[in-house]
């Protein structure tokens, strides 16, 4: 059976991990028909700034601001409110910032959105970066396995009111079993082939990640590092719709 994705149901969140606004808009224009949203990370946001978010809104796709706020609650409250006023649909904070910080972020997102008369963005808590593994946790003094650590941080974040979490595809099934389906899971670390120079350590292919229970899959290098990003994005969409 072939499922035809409407763009609002398309789970591909394309990472615009390029260095300037012109490159980001050119990339967005090419891949727009085959993705459901665009992720803006630190490199691009520092380079292009808030105006990029407004420029991307013309493409009518979800906008995911992935700046991973991690600071004292008051500072994060202000940062999240400012992000919401830009018009983003999803944004990230670090779960390791603690429950008080997460509650402050959720409160800021809600109050800023309501004051603007727009839907409340989804506040996502980043659990454990996909570039880390069990050895890295040991180096940081964490005795949990990656799955245990992610489960614990996800539970803290959801209890504090986060609308979802960011985790590697390898932890999705564990989180769905522990906490159910009533929250959003965004999965980075989407790869077809693992290469030695890749800094992503906990990966899965797109179909596997969605089957495990991801709502969104973040795809960056497999799209933007190809000679034909549109064709690459279409191939991923074809894979997950068959």
N, C-alpha and C positions, 0 to 999 in steps of 0.2 A: 504494500500500500504506500502511495506517495502522499505526503502531507504538504499542502501548499501553504507556506508561511506568509501571513500578512506581515508588513514590516514591523508593526507594533508587537508582534509575537515572535519575531525573528530573534533568537537568543545570542546572536553574534555581536559582541561588544568589541569593536575594532579599536585597538590602542593606537592613537596618533602619536607615536613616540618619535617624532621628528623635531628638528631644532628651531623652526621658525613658522610664523603664521602662514606665509604663502605656501610653503610645502604642506602644511597641515590642511589647508583649504583645498589645495589641488588633490591631495590624497582622498579627502572626504568626498569630493565631487566624483572621483573615479569609482569609489567602492560603495557609494550611497545605495544603489539598488539592491545590494546583497547583504547589508548589515542592518542591525536594529538599533545600534547606538555607537557613540564615539567616546572613548576614554581619553581624558586629558591628564597627563602626569606632570611631575615636577619640572622636568626639563622644558617642556613646551610652555607650561604656564609661566615659568620664570622668564622665558624669552618673549612670549606674546602677550601675556597678561589677560586681564578680564575682558578686553575687547574681543578676544578670540571666541569666548563663549557666546557672545552676542552674534558674531559672524556665523558661527556654526548653527545657530538656531534656524537659519533659513532652510537647512536641509531636512527639518522636521524629523529628527531622530532623537532618541534619548541621549542626554548629555551626562556623562559620569565624570565628576571631578575627583580625581584620585590623588589627594595631597596628604592623606594619612596624618591628619592632625593629632598631635600628641604633646600636650602641654597642661598647664594648670587649668582647672575647669573654667575659670572666668575668661581666660585667653581663648580657649577653644569655643566657648559660647559666642564670643564676638566674631571669630573666624568663620564659624558655621553660618551665623546670621548673614555675614557678608556674602558667603558663597550662595546662599539661598536667594539673595537679592539679584544675583547674576542670572538666575533662571535655570540652575542645574536640576537634574532629576534624581541623581544619586551622588553621594559623597562619602568619603571615608574618614574614620578616626581609628587610632590604634587601640585595640582592646586592652593592651597592657597599660593604658592610661588610667584604668580603674573605673569602677562603677559610677563614682561621682562625676568624673569627666564625661562619661558616656551619657549620663542623664542630662548633664548640662548641654551637650550637643543636641540631643533629641529635643529638649525644651526650646533651644534656639531655633532649630529647624521648623518646629511647629509654629512658634509665635511669629517668626519672620514670614512664613508662608501665609498664615492666616491674615496678617496685616496687609499682604499684597493681594489677597483673594485668589491664591493659586494653590494647587495640590501640594501637600507636604512632601518634600523629597525623602527618599529612603536613606537613612543613616546606616551605613555599613561599618561593622567593626572588623578591622584587619586582625586576624588571629596570628598566623605565623607565615613569614615570607616564604615564597616557594624556592628561594635561593638557599634556604637553611635545611639542614637535616639533623639527625640525632646527634652526630658528632658536634655540630654547632651548638645544639642545646646544652650538651655537656660542658662545652667551653664557657657557656654563659651561666653555668651553675644550675641548670634545670635538669632534674633527674627523670622527668616524664619522657615517655616516647612522644614523637610528633603527634600521633593520634590522641593520646591522653592530654597533651598540652593544648592542642586545638580544641578538644571537647570542653576542657575546663574554661578556657577563655571565651568560647562561644556561649557557654551557659551563663557566664558572668554578664556578657554583653546583652544577651537576649533578656535576662532578668532586669537589666538596667533600662530596657526599652528600645534597644537598637532594632531596626527593621530587618536586619539580616547580617550576614558575615561574609568576609572574603577568606577563602581557604583554598588549599591545593585540591585538585580533583581526588587525591588519595584519601582525603578525610570526609568527603561528602556523605558517603553511605553511613559512616559512623554518626554523623550529625543528624541525618534524617532519622535514624533509628532512635537516637537519644532525645531529640527535640521535636520531631514531627515535620510537617510540611508547611506550617503557617509562618514562614519567614523566608526571606530571599537569600539564596546562596549564589555568590559570584565566584567563578573559578578561573584564576589565571593559570599559567603553566600549561598552556595548551600547545602540544607539539605532535608532529607526525613522526619525526625521527630525532632521536637525542644525539647531539654532537658533543665532542669533547670540550669545545670552547664555550658551550652554552652554560650560563650561570644558573639556569633553572634546574633544580635537583629533583623535585617531586612533580612529575608531569603525567599527562594522559592525552589521548587524542580526543577530538571534539565529540564524536559519537559516544565514546566511553564516559566522558564527563557528564554529558546530558543524561545518559542512561542511569548514571549514579544518582542523579537528582539535582544537578545544577540548573539554576534559572537563567543565568547568563554565563557565557564562556568568553573570557578576554583573550583575544587573538591579536598579537602584535607582529613580531618578526616573521611568522609564516605568511603574513600579508605584505607588510610594507618593505621587507627586504627582498622581495621578488622583482623581476623585471616587469611584471604585469600584475599589479596589485588587484585590479578588478577581476581578472581571471582567477587569481588565487582565492579571493573572497567568494566568488561564485562556486568554485570547486568545493569549498568548505560547506557552503549552503546546500549544494547538491548532495554532499555526503550525508548531512544530518536530516535531509528531508526524504531520503529513500528508505 
